[in-house]
Amino acid sequence: MPPRSRTGCVPRRPGTARQVGCKIKKRSGKNRRLSGWRPDLALTRAFRIIHVDRAFLTLLFGAALIWSAPPAHAQGSKNVTLLAHLNQHPGYSACWSYVHPDGREYAILGTTDGTAIVNVTNPAASYEVAFIPGLGSLWREMKQYRTYVYVSTEAQGGGIQIIDMANPELPQLRSVYATGFNHEHTLEVDSTRALLFCNGTRLDAAQTGMRILSLADPLNPVDVGGYTADYVHDCFPRGDTLFASSIYNGIMRVLNIANPAAITEITSWTYPKAFTHSAETSKDGKYLYVCDELNYGTMKVFDIHDLMAHPQIMEITVNPLAIVHNIHVKADTGFVAYYTEGIRLFDLSDATLPAEFGYYDTYAGFSGGFHGVWEIAPRFPSGTFVASDMGTGLYVFRTNPNYGILKVRVVDPTTGLLPGADVTAMGETDSTRTQGSGAVRLALSPGSHTLRVKKFGYTSVIWPVSMAKGAHDSILVTLQPEPLATVTGVARRSSDSAGLEGADLEMEDTPLGAESAAGGAYSMPGVPGGVYSMTCDRAGYVPITRLTAVQPGMDRTADFTLHKAAWYDSCDADRGWSLSAAGDNAVTGIWERADPVGTSQATAAPARHLGPSVYEAGSLHPAAKHEEPPEGTLGSGPVQPEDDHTPGAGGFCFVTGNSIPGNPPGTNDVDGGKTTLTTPALNMVAMADPYVRFARWFYMNSPGEPDSFLIDVSANGLTWANVRSILTSDPAWRHETFRVRDYITPTSTVRVRFIAQDQAPEGIVEAAVDDFELYDAAQTPAGASDPQTTPAPQITVSAPRPNPAARSASLTLTLPAPARAHVAVYDLAGRKVRTLLEGQATAGPTTLVWDGKDALGRGVSSGVYWIRAAAGGRVFERKLVWVR
């Protein structure tokens, strides 16, 4: 469930698993700068995710992982049937299952003001039989023991409600346990030992640790011990062993609970970006699945054959922007509650390689944040399972496992197992990527499929397969390394041919990048043979892109000459920017021009090995002597930049509030409202086709409105057009470029403004802007021709028609010669909605039609969308308004 914020408020939001993770384009010197808005580089699967730069994904995760998700603004399902949906209350939290001795099945549903009990014995005719009122709270969790249900709440004084289900059609609230603590976060039951684990307990405002209650007398629980050395958010008992998730320290603890009155720690561990919310073992207890409940958090798989070793063997996400919540294992299926991504079902017949085979998406909004499915409860013997959506209530499901499993092992003929290889069912949504084991598993529908196995630097393999329902097949794929070359050259400025240090060089559709050193020289090794769209860019200069041919195994040179931008501000001097605007109401984190003081959230500290934690009933809980730990959803890594974006000398940029070195991230971030940064008036009258380019940074700890970063443009400073609405955290320097005429008619008083806002309490929001420049694309020389390459074709892209559109919209892409092209639709947050064209396009006009649907055929919501076309090293954007 969502962790408590420091004020006790809920933190705010803003196919088959696929692995992600690529080499980051590293920078030398003081900065690490990543280019942004590269949908052609985004490894997307038509998901609600969107556009995410590969380098950013690696920056976030540092390793390959698997991901999947349904498309933007739409709900969908696979191998899951909805049997009933009840939405009778204003808001919801967790749910759980109750199975009566006579076989009747009931869903127990937490609401903001109590607990609803729903008969789901006949799922299609589900009905609410009773409602047990409780203190108002956004948190409520419940567990069954015999014919009783125990309900926890974070409402101070709420205690644990004990509901008698002897007659499940007439449930009775028998008592409230509030001895030693009077509110708690989560519950777990060990039915074999008659123990109730109460996690995150508090006596009023004071922590009282994880408490263990004996249910020998179910109506009169007795405190028999606990663990108070660290805050435990959730736990999972297996025999005499307890897996305790210490979320705020990012530690997975394994405790010996043979004697609850004298608990000892067996072992503990942490890992990068740990935020250990919950965990559960595989059915044989040899593997542990851990959910990190934070933005960009993932589900990890640890091998616990040897508890003292516990290596991580897999990392899973269904959408890099979403938050994973809970997993529950039933036989060979992992049932995962995944907030905005709905419910996710994984085949665990091979516990080391979970394969997603089903999902149902209950939430139609953007990915990321604490919305959608809170909990999933799969314990009913009938095969029914239920889930609770925080906004729309109870969902009753059955699975329809219409799939077979294909295990794909990928090897290099010399080095053996090959991680980082993409395995895709062509024309389908099933895709994944190998990790350390060099293997993946796909849950494929019955029938014929064509797999593509590829890895950069290797020759791709196409492999036809046939799958039967319930089958478990495997194949071995050998990828042959391609001969590699090194591309070297010099980046120069046009005015005097002097070398430019700090220029970024990238090859499109590859993980390769380089930075020019002193004198302008660069080197880019590891380039397979082919023709690449290569870009050279440096702050203060107009970026240039051209095709570059590389012969297999043959090194070559490629020099670039850059022209100065028409107007450039490194932000190292005051050039008349405005640091506020009418309507600003932020109380901290106000824009300023400064040498930024970096802030960050550290990776969890190494786990401490603690001695026994003993508590005698009736004595003061040791944890009551300590302050409650600060809570939130910060992941490890940078929050505000330590350095500006400008290469070489300088050091200043615009930032939202500088703090004193060493202070935590929330000391001077944006709080209480919005803060606006505005450029001086920019004269664009003489420019035929003006473009604006800048570097930006944005961090937030909960994606989506009301916390966001808005970029607008105006012809007169009075009326504004939105250029970008950034609703997801992206703590790295990113380039943004936009064509002014796509939004306004250029004038002598054009201004661009940047609005950072945190409209709700306890969020962390930081933004920065640097290296603002303006250039005329019509006056910019084309990329110098490559003598080894046919010049890049110049393309034209018509405006969408009609615009606005309600049923369909078309546009025409015209190429003077055949070329590889990519045309796709994106929403305002940069999320890819639909690919219209991908691959080799013919010369002449090609008309493309969008029917307002995403990649899986579901209609999108009304709003503004962007159609981006890339071919021959050029990129065009066209705005489209869709109405329904």
N, C-alpha and C positions, 0 to 999 in steps of 0.2 A: 504494500500500500504506500501511498505517498508519505515520505518522512515528514515529521513535523517541522515547520519552519521555526525560526527563533521566536516568533510571536504566537506560535501555535496555529498558524494559518496554513492551508494547503498551498504548496508552491504552485506557481502558475505556468500555463503553457504559452505559449505564444498565441503465386507460384512456388517455387521451391528454392531452398536456400542457395545463395550464391556467395562465393568468396570474393573478397575485395582485398586490395593491398598492393601497392606498387612502389617502386623506388621514388623516394622524394627527390626533387630537384634541388640539391643542396647549393647553398651559396657560401662563398668564402667571405672573410672579412667580418664586419660587425653585424651584418644583417642576414637574416634568412628570409628571402622574399619569394612568394609563390604567386604565379599568375592565376587569375581568377576567371570565372565565367567561361569555362571551356567545356561546353556540353559534348563536344566531339571527343573529349578525353574522359568524360564521365562514364564509369562502368555502371550503367543503369539497366534495369530490366523493366521498363515501362512501369516503374513503381511510383507510388506517391513520393518517393525520394527524388526523382528529381535530378537536379544538377548538383553534383558534388565533385570537385576536382580531385583527381586521383592522389595528388600529392597531399591534399588536405586529409584524405582518408588515412593515408599512411601516417601523417602527423598525429592524427587522432589515435590510431590503433597500434601503429608500429609493427603490425604483423598481418598476415593474410587472415581472413575470416570469411564466413559464409553469410549470405544475406538474401533476402527476398522480401517482397511486399506487393500489395495491390496498387493500382494506379491512383492518380490524384483526384481528389474531390469525388470519390466514388466508393461504393461498398461492393464487396464481392465474396465469393465462397468457392471452396474446392473440397470435395469429398466430405463435406459437412452439411447436414440437413437441419434447418431450423424447424422445430416442432411447435414452439409457442414463444410468445413475447408478452411480458406484463410490464406495464409502466404506470403505476398507480400512486407514486410518491414523488416528492420534489427533488430528491437527490439520493445517491446510493454509495455504498462502500463495498465491503466484501460479501461473499456468499459462501455457503457450504452445504453439504448433503447430510440429511438425516434419513436413516433406514430403520424402519420400525421392525420389531421381531416378527411380525406377520408378513413382512415383505413390502408393505406400502412405503413409498418414497416421497420425501418432502425436501424442498429447497428452503434453506434458511437465509434470508436476505437482509443485510444491514441497510438501514436508511439513515437520513440525517436526524431523525427524531425517534427512532426505535428499530424494531426488528419485525419483519414480515415473514410469515410462515406459509408456504405455498405447496399445495398437493400437486406433485408431478407424476403420480403413479400412472395415470393415463396422460402422457405428455401433451397430446393435442388438445386435451380438455383441462389443462392446468388451471387451478384457481387458488386464490388466497383464502386461507381458513382462519387466520388470526393475525392480530398485530399487537406486539408487546411494546408499549411506549418506553422511551428512555430519555435521558438527558440529551439535549441537542449536541451533536458532535459530527464532524466529517469523517471520523474513524470509528468503525465498529467491526469486530471480527468474532467468529463463532466456531465452536467445535462440538462434536457429539461424544458423549460417553454413556453407554447403555441407553436408557430412555430419557436422558437429560441433554439439554443443550446449554452450553456455557457461552455467554456473550460478553466480550470486553469492549471498552470504550476509552477514548482519551478525554472524555468529559470529566473534569475534576469532581470527585464525589460519586461518580457513576459505578465504581466497583465492577464486580463481575456478576451479571444477572444469571440466575439458575432457573431454567425453564423446564418444567415437567412435561414430557411428551408421552406419558403413559396412555393418554387418549390424544393422539396427534390431531384429531379434529377439534379438540378443545384444550389447547395448550394452556398451562397455568404458570405464571411467574411465582415461584415458591420463595425465593429469597435473593438477597444481594450480598455477596462476599466483599467485605471492605476492611479486613483485619490486617494491619501492617502496611497496606497500600490501598488507595482508593481510585486509581485509574491506571490503565495499562495499554500497551500498543497492540500486541498480537498474542495469540494463544496456540498451543499445540498440545495434543493428547497422546499419551502412551496407554492404549487400552489394556495391554497385557499386564502392565504394572500398576494400572489405575493411578496415573500421575497426570496432572495438568500443569503445563509449563506456561508461565505468565511472563512475557517479555516486555522490557521497557516499562516496568512498573514505577509508580511514583506515589508518594504520600503528599498530597497537595502539590507543591512545587519541587519537592526534594526527590531525587532518585532513590529507589529502593531495590534496584538490581533486577535480575531475572529470578523469580520466585518459583518454587516447585511445591504444588499442593497435592496432598494425598486425597484421592476420591474414594477411599474405602467406604466412607459414608457420603454418597454423592451430594446430599443436601447440606452437608456440613464439612466442607473441605478443611484440611489442616495443613498449615505450612510446615514442611519437613526439611527445608533447606533452600539453598539458592547459590547464585553466582553474582558477585558484586564487584569483581576486579575490573570489569569493562562493561559498557553499555551493550546489551544484546538486543538486536532489532527483531530477530526471528530465529527459530531453531528447528532442528529435525532430529528426533531420537531414533536410534537403531540399537536395540538391546541395551547394553550398559554404556553406549557411546552416544554423545550428543554433538551434533554439528551446529555450532553457534555462530551466527552472522553478526560480527561487530562492525556495523555499517560505517560509523563515523571515523573509526580508526582504519577502516579498510582492511580488516583482518578476518580470516576464516579461522575459527578456533575449534579444536576437537577436544571435548571434555569427557572425563571418566565420571559417570553418574551412577556407578554401582551403589554408592552411598550418597544420596542427595544431600545429607547433612555435612559431607566432607568432599565436595567436588574438587577434583584435580585436573590440571590441564595435561593432555597427552602431547599435543603439538599445536602449532599455529603457524600461519604463513600469510604473506601478502603478495601482491603482484602489481604491475603497472596499472594505474587508473582504477584501483580497487575501490568499490563502494558496495561491499558485500551485504546485499539486502536479504537474501534468502537462499536456501540450498536444499537439495534432496538427492538421495543416492539412487543409483540404478537398482533394478530389482534384486540383483545378486550382491549389492553392497560394495562392488569393486570400483565403482566410478561415482564421482560427485559432480552434480550440475549446480553451478553457482550463478545467481543473477545479480548483476551490478545495476542498481536502480538509479541511474543518472543519465543525463543527456549523452548520447553516443556510447552508452554502456552496452555491454554484450553479455551473453551467457557463455561461461567457460565450462570446459569438461576437464576434470582432474582425475588422474589415475591414482586410486587410493588402495591398491593392493598392499602397498607398504605405506602406512600412514606417515612415516617419517620422511618419505621421499616426495610423494604427491606431485609428480610433474603435471603441468598443464599440457594437454594433448590436442585441444581443439578450442576454437573461439567462434561463436555464432552470433549473427544478428540478422534479423529479417529486414532491417532498414537502419542504416547508420545514424539517422536523425532521431529515431524513436527510442523509447525507454522500455526495457524489459522489466517485468515485475516478479512473477512467481512461476515456478515449474512444479508440477505434480506428476509423479511417475505411477502409471498403472500398467502392470505387465510389461509389454514391449512398446508402450506409447508414452511419450512425454507430452503432457498438456500444459501449454504455456499461456499465461495471461500477459498480453503485450501492449497494454494501454491503447494508443491510437492505431495500432496495427491489428487489434482484435484478438481473437484466439488463434493459436498456432499449434498444430499437431505434428509431432516428430516420431518417425519410426525409429525405435531404439533396439531393434533386433540385433544390431551391432552397436553396442553402447558407446563405442569410441567414435562412431561416425553417424551422428543423428542425421536423418534425411526427412525434410519437411514433406508431408504428404497431404496436409489439409489445412484449411483456414476458414474463418468467417470473420469479416470485418464489420463491426457494429458502429464504427465511428466514421462519419463522412468528411470530417474536417482535415486540416493539415496535420502532417506527422510531427511528432515531438511534443513533449510536455505531458502533464498529468490529466489526460482525458481518455475516454474510452473504457476498455475492459480493465477492471481492478482485479478480479479474482475469477478463477475457473475451478469447478469442483467436479471431479470425475469418479467419485467413489461409489456411485450407484451400481448394484449388481446387474441391473437390467441393461446396462450399456448407455443409458441416458446420462448426459452430463449437463451442467448448468454453468452460466457465466453471468457476472454482474457488470453492467456498464454504468459508469458514474453518473451519466446524464440520462440514460434511457432505460434503465431497469434490468429486469431479469430476462435472460434468454435460455431456452431449453433446447438441447441439441441431441442428435445422434450422428455417429460417424458413418460414412459410406466409403470404406477403404477400397476404392477401385483403382488399384495400382500394383505394380511389381517393382522390385528393387534391383537396380543395376549398380554394381560396384565397379568403379573405373580406377585402375592403378596406372599411373603415368610415370615413365622412367626415362632417364637419359641413358643412351647406350654405354656411356663410359662411367658416369658418376652414380648411376642408380636412381633411387627415388627422387622425384622431381616436384618440389613444392612450387606454388605460384602458377600452376597451369589452369587455364580456364576450360571448363567442360560445359558445353552448351547444347541443349536440344534445339536444333535450328528451327526457327519459326514458332517456337513455343516459349513459355515463360520459365522453363526449368533450366537453371544454370547454377554452377558452383565453381569453386576454385580449390585446388589441392593445398593442403598445409604440410606439416612436417612429415606425415606418413606417406605423402605422395599419392594418397587415395581419396576418393570421394564416393558418395552414394547418391544416386538420383532415384526419386520415387516417380516412375513414369506410368502413364495411363496405358492400358492394353492397346496393342497395335504396333505399327512401324514408326520408327523415329530415326532421325539422322543426327548424329552427334558431331560436333566440331570440337577438337581438342587443340588448344593453342597456347603458346607462351612466347613472349617477346624474345627474339633471338633464336627461335626454333621454327622449323617448317611445320605448318599446321597439318593436322590429320582429320579427314572426314571419315566417319565410321557409321555405317547403317546398323541398326539393331532392331530386334523384334521383341516385344515385351508381352507377357501373359499375366493376367491377374494372379497375384499371390506368388509369382515367381521370384527367385533370388538368383540372379545371374552375375557374372563378372567378366571383365575383359582387361587385357593388358595392352596399353598403348605406349609405343616407343616414339619419342619425338627426337628428330635429328637436329643437332645444332647447325645453324647457318654460319657461313663464313662471315666474320665481323671485320669492320674497317674503322678507322679513326678519321673523323672530320676535324680539321684545324683551320684556323683563319685569323683574321684581324678585323676588329670593329673600329671604324674610323669616323671622324666627323667630316662633313663635307667642306667646311670653310677652309681648312688647311691640311686635311688628310692626316691630322694627328690621331694617334691611337686613343681609344676611349676605354678607360678602366671602368669596370662595374656594369658592363652591358650584359643583359640576359639573352641567352640564345636557347631556343627550344625547337624540338622537332615534333610537329603535330602528330597525334595518334601514337606517341611513344612515351616512355617514362624518362627519356633522355633530356638533359639540359646541361648548360655550362654557364660560366660567368667569365667575362674577359678580365685578364690580369693587367698589371701595369704595362703600358704600351699597346693595349687593346687586343693582345693575343689570347686565344682560347683554344681548348682541345676538348673534343667530345668523342671518347672511345666507345666501343661496343655497338657500332651501327651496322645492322644487317643491310644487305643489298636492297635497293629500292629507290623510289622517287618520293621525297618527303617535302612537305610544306614546312619551311624553316623560317622562324621569326627571330629578328634581332631587335632589342628594345632597350632603351636606357632613359632614366628620368631626365626630362628636359629636351628630349628628342622625339621625333616622329617615328613610331615603330615601322619596320619594313618586313614584308613577308615575300618569299619567293620559293619556287620549287628547286630542290637540290637533288641531283641524281647521284647515287652511291653504287658503285659496282661491287659485287660480292667480294669481300676480302681485300679490296683495294682502297688504300688511304687516299684522301683527296683534300683539297683546300676549298674554302668558301668564305670570301671576304664580304663585308657589309659596310656601306657608307650611310651614315645617318645625318639627317638635316635637323637643325634646331627647330623647336616648336615656335609658333608665332608669339605665344605668351606663356611664360613659365614662372612658377613660384615654388621655390624649394622650401618655403615657410621658415627660412632662417632669418628673415627680416620682416618687419611689419609693412605690409603692402595694402593696408586698408580693409582687411576683413572685419566683419562684425561678429562679436562673440555672444550676442543675445538678440532676441526679437520679441515683439509684442506677443503676449500669451505664454511666454516661457514661465514655468513655475517650479522647475527643479530646485531643490534646496542645497544639494551638493552635486559635485561632478560637473560644474559649469565649464563650458569650453574655454580653453586657454592655449596660448602658443607657448611651448616650453620644450625643454629637453626632457623627454618622458622618463618617469621613474617607474620601472617595471614592477608589476605585481604578478603573483602566480599562486596556484594551489599546488602544494607539494604532493608528490607521490606518497602514499601511505608509508609510514616508518616501518622498519623491520619489526616483525612480531616479537613481543616480549614473551618469554617463557615464565609463567607465573606459578607460584606455589599454590597450596590448597586455599580455597576460599570458603571459610566456615561461618555459618550464621546460626545462632540458636533462636528458636521461636521466642518472641517476647522481648528480645534485645534490640538495640538500635541497629538498623541496617547500616553497614559501613558506607554504602554508596550515598546514604542520606547526608553525609558530611561534605559531599562534593557538589559543585555546580553542574547543572545539566549541560552536556556538550552542545556547542553550537551545531545547528542542523541546517541542511540545505542540500543542494544537488551540484555542488562544484566538482568538476572532474579535475584531475591533476593536469598541470600545464600552465601556459601563460594566460593572464587575464588582461593586463595592460602592457603594451610593448615597453621594453627596456631601451630600445634604440629606435631612432626615426628610420624612414625608408630610404632617404637620399644616400647614394654611394659616396664614399670619400668623406671629406670634411663637412662640417655642418653640425647637425645634431638636433635641430628643432623641428617640431611638427605641431599640429593641433591635436590636443587630447582633452578628454572630458575629466578634468580635475586631476592635478598631480598630488601625490601624497608624499609623506616622509619615507625615505628608504627603510625597508624592514616592516612597514605597516601591512596589515592584512588587506586582501583585495577589496573588502567592503568599506574601507575607511573614507575614501573620497570618490566613490563611483557615483553614477547618476542615481539620484533618489528623489522621490516626491513629485515627479512630473517630467517635463521635457526641457531640453536646452538646445539652442539653435545656433549654428555657425553658417555665415553667409559670405560669399565672395564679394569683392568689389565689383562695380559695373564693368562688364566686358564688352568691348566694341567689336561686333561681328558683322557689321554692315558690308564691309568690303570682301567678306569671305563667301565664296560660292557654296561651299559644303563644309561648314565648321563641325569639328569634333571636339569633345571634351574628354580628357583622360586624367586620372588621378589614382593615388594609392589610398586604400582605406583598410581599417581594422575594426572588427566588432566582436565583442564578447557579451554573451548573456547566459544566465544559468537556467533559464526556462524558455524554450522557443515560443515565438508567436506573440500576438498582441496580448496585453498592452505594451509589452517591452519590445521595441523594434528600433531599426535604424532606417530612416527615410531619407531619400535623396531626390530633390525636386529641382526644376529649372523654371525660370520666369523670364519673359521678355521685358517686363516693366517693374518687377519687384512687388507687384500687387497681386496678380493672379499666377498660380503655380501649377505646373504639370508634374506628376510623379514620374520619376525615372526608375527608381529601384525602391522596393520595400523589402528590406532584409529582415527576415523573421527567424533566422537560425544563427546560432553562435558560430563564429568563423575567426578565431583568434590568431590571425596571421596577416601579414601585409598582402593585399590583393590589388591587382590592377582592375579598374573599371573604366570602360570606354563607352560613350554613347554619341550618336549622331544628333546634333541639335535640331535639325529640321524634322526629325521624327516626332518632336514634341511641341516646338514653337517655331514661329518665324523669326530668324535672327534679327536683332536690333543693335543699337549702340549701348543698350542698358541691360544686357543679359546678365542674370545672376544665377548662381547655383547655391542651394542651401542644403545643410546636413542636419537632420533632427535626430538626436538620440533621446530615448525616453524610457523611463521606468515609472509606470503609473500605479503600480501596486507595491505594497510593503515587502521589504526583505529580499528583493531581487538584487542581482549583481549585474550591472550594465556598464560597459566601458567602450568608447569609440575613439578612433583617431583618423586623421586625414593628413596626407602629405603629397608633395610633388604634383601639384595641380598644373595642368598644361592645356593649351588650346592650339589646334592646328587646322589648316584648311586642306581637306583631303583632295580637293580639286587641284590644288597647287603643289601637292606632294609628289615628288618623282616616284615613278613605279620602281619596284625592286630591280636592281641591276640584273640583266639576263645572265643566266648560268650557261656557259658555253657547252656544258655537258647535258643540258636539259632543254627541252622545248619550253618556250616561255609560257608562264601560267596563263590559262584562258581568262579573259575578262568576262565576268558574268553580269547579268542584269536580273533583278527580281522585281516583279510588278507589285503594286499594292494589293492587299487582299480585296476581294470583291464578292458580295457586297460587304460593307463595313459600316455599321454593325451588322452581324449575321445572326440568324436564328436557326436555320436548318443546315446550311452548308456554306462554306467559303472556299474560293479558289484563288490561286495565284500562279503566275507563270515564271518559270526559271528558264533563262535563255543562255546557252553556251555556244561560243563560236567553234568549239572543238570538243570532242568527247573528253570527259574528265570525271574523276571521282567526286561525288557530291553528297552532302548530308543536309537534309532539311527536316526540321522538327519543330513542334509546338511546345512552348514553355509557359508556365504561369508567371505571375509577377515576382514570386520568390525564387525563380530560377529552376523550378521543378519541371523536369521533362514530362509532358503529358502524352505526346504521340509522335512517333517518327513517321514522316510522310515520304521520305526518300533516303535510301542509304545504299551507296555503291556506285557503280559506273553509270554515268548519265550520257545520253547521246547528244550530239551537236544539234543546235537549234532549240526551239521552244518546247518545254515540257510543262503541261498544265497539271497542277496538283490540287486535289480537293480534300478538305477536311470537313468531316461531318459532325464535329462537335463532340466526338467520343474519344475516350482514352484508348490505350493499347488493347484492353480487354473488352472493348465495345460498350462501355458504360458512359452515359452522358455526363459532361462536365457541368459545373455550376456557372451561372452568369458571372461575367467579369472581364478583365483585360488580360489578353494573352499576347505572347510574342512568337512570331515565326522567324526562326533563324535559319539562314541558308549559307552553307560554306562550300566553296569549290575553288580549286586553283589558287589557294592561299588567300582568298578574300572571304569576308564574312559580311552578310547583310542581315539587318533586323527590320521586321515589319510588324507594326502593332495592329491587333485585331480585337474588337469588342464583341463578345459573345453574349447574346441574350436568350433567355429561355421563357 
